Amino acid sequence: MHTKLLAAMVLFLAGITPALATPHIQHWQSPSGARVYFVENHDLPMLDLTVTFAAGSGFDVAEKSGLAGLTHRMLDLGAEGLSEDDIARNLADIGAQFGKNFDADRAGVSLRTLSSTAERVQALDILARVLQHPLFQENVLAREKTRLIAGLKEDETKPEKIAEKAFGKAVFGTHPYGLPLPGEVATVENIQRADIEAFYRTHYFAKNTVVAIMGDVTRAEAEAIAQKLTEQLPPGVEAAQIAPVVMQIKASEQRIVHPATQSHILMGAPGLARKDPDYFPLYVGNHILGGGGFVSRLMHEIREKRGLAYSVYSYFIPMKLPGAYQIGLQTKKDQADEALQLVRATLREFIDKGVTKKELQASKQNIIGGFPLRIDSNKKIVDYLSVIGFYELPLTYLDDFVGNVDRVTIAQIRAAYKRRVNPDAMATVIVGAPETKIPSIKEGAVQ
């Protein structure tokens, strides 16, 4: 057996891993004004890239909810000199893959193509036209509105979608983070082509853009690619800002009747922003509480000990501004009150008493042990580049990740949760709820 392979196996079997080689990230601003993040890698003849704009649903207003998403949806449905069929067919001819991502902060597109010159040039030419010269045709808009509205009407019957929509409003009130990503039937119906064009001009400009590039190109080629994709974007001046999030909310409980056989329960409050100083204590702490799957406390208490739910989870959604902290589960209607009381008691005990040394050690091992899988493909790395660029995280974010997790202490987790999560000031939504209403729990621990 090869000596190096044998050594690696010994280390693995001993529970020790060699130092992880994280990608070297290069960063610059293109002449167009776009921020560019690049990792050069010639192991595969592939190019992965994303182009991301600060143009998510958080920039919607209530009366035009869905405008940001519909604008993003239409980008590749016709561009200068290309119909939507042309775009799809020409990309398929060269084996290129086009994708999209959209949330409250970001609207992005992705491309994966062979790095060979002919294929790369054709794929980038299509993407450049999609980004910089979309057509937003009236007939296509009418069709997409019809499709979107049909989907929204269907969502109005699904308990999980009803719960998500009610939860967003309960946590964020009138803040745009509380608007449903796809919009609502009444607001989408009123969106016109002029609204789409205006939103595009306002938010899709170079200085509002992050380009992430990963793969088989040189630095000079990456510079040319970033400029090609952004130089003819609308001449925007200043990025729009989302209003601050109100962090302290009043406790509320909303019960929505639904014929579903199970109750869908969501509870939470505004949580943390991506650059929050409490990010890593809350991240590691949440892994122990409800983010670690079968090893989490919530799963142990709700499922394993009492069989009240198949799955129960908690997570933070870190955004530019504080996103939601959410706990969720599904359970039989006649068990909903019991399960909800137990979730509240488990959360309160977690905040009041903190975590154990054993829990912290296991959580760190789990997170650190799984970290290599987060960066084991070009696609995953380019997604990280986009996040690092958009949220202006340090270029050493991936290098520092394991150390930041490993340095978290029991005291830091307890202090961060006491500062940031108030069990007496959380919104609760129950869809398919039993008729009785339980009181909020003031005291008590998990039995």
Secondary structure as GFF3:
##gff-version 3
##sequence-region A 1 447
A	DSSP	alpha_helix	3	13	.	.	.	ID=ss1
A	DSSP	beta_strand	26	29	.	.	.	ID=ss2
A	DSSP	beta_strand	35	40	.	.	.	ID=ss3
A	DSSP	beta_strand	46	53	.	.	.	ID=ss4
A	DSSP	three_ten_helix	57	59	.	.	.	ID=ss5
A	DSSP	three_ten_helix	62	64	.	.	.	ID=ss6
A	DSSP	alpha_helix	67	73	.	.	.	ID=ss7
A	DSSP	alpha_helix	84	93	.	.	.	ID=ss8
A	DSSP	beta_strand	97	102	.	.	.	ID=ss9
A	DSSP	beta_strand	107	114	.	.	.	ID=ss10
A	DSSP	alpha_helix	117	132	.	.	.	ID=ss11
A	DSSP	alpha_helix	138	155	.	.	.	ID=ss12
A	DSSP	alpha_helix	159	172	.	.	.	ID=ss13
A	DSSP	three_ten_helix	176	178	.	.	.	ID=ss14
A	DSSP	alpha_helix	185	189	.	.	.	ID=ss15
A	DSSP	alpha_helix	193	203	.	.	.	ID=ss16
A	DSSP	three_ten_helix	206	208	.	.	.	ID=ss17
A	DSSP	beta_strand	209	215	.	.	.	ID=ss18
A	DSSP	alpha_helix	219	230	.	.	.	ID=ss19
A	DSSP	beta_strand	252	256	.	.	.	ID=ss20
A	DSSP	beta_strand	262	270	.	.	.	ID=ss21
A	DSSP	alpha_helix	279	286	.	.	.	ID=ss22
A	DSSP	pi_helix	287	291	.	.	.	ID=ss23
A	DSSP	three_ten_helix	293	295	.	.	.	ID=ss24
A	DSSP	alpha_helix	297	298	.	.	.	ID=ss25
A	DSSP	pi_helix	299	304	.	.	.	ID=ss26
A	DSSP	beta_strand	312	316	.	.	.	ID=ss27
A	DSSP	beta_strand	324	332	.	.	.	ID=ss28
A	DSSP	three_ten_helix	333	335	.	.	.	ID=ss29
A	DSSP	alpha_helix	336	353	.	.	.	ID=ss30
A	DSSP	alpha_helix	357	370	.	.	.	ID=ss31
A	DSSP	three_ten_helix	371	375	.	.	.	ID=ss32
A	DSSP	alpha_helix	378	390	.	.	.	ID=ss33
A	DSSP	alpha_helix	397	406	.	.	.	ID=ss34
A	DSSP	alpha_helix	410	420	.	.	.	ID=ss35
A	DSSP	beta_strand	427	431	.	.	.	ID=ss36
###
